[in-house]
Amino acid sequence: MEYMTLIYADEQLYSDMPEAGLAALMAEYGRYAQEMEAAGVLRGGSELAPVHAATTVRLRGGKVVCSDGPFAETKEQLGGYMLIECDNLDEAIKWAARCPSAAQGSIELRPLVHNG
């Protein structure tokens, strides 16, 4: 089963992080991705641009309404994702718990729906 691993954290934490700390975190993410690739579970992923670059699109009364930023007020912002394929939710949880951002933020696992 495929799971979208949505990585949430407070963007300010990374903005305030010293350059060496950020480099160490990115190296940790590199190791994490390599481990998932070696295990055969990683299907893709990417860091996302900061939340200020987001645009939210809604359809209201037949009209398209766009707004800058994320769709909800929150302390944590969606910062990236990884698409993984695991045998079951328990395996996906084990990989999510190893994500470097799990210690400061949260990791949402959401199964993909394959229609047809």
Disulfide bonds with the S-S distance in Angstrom:
none
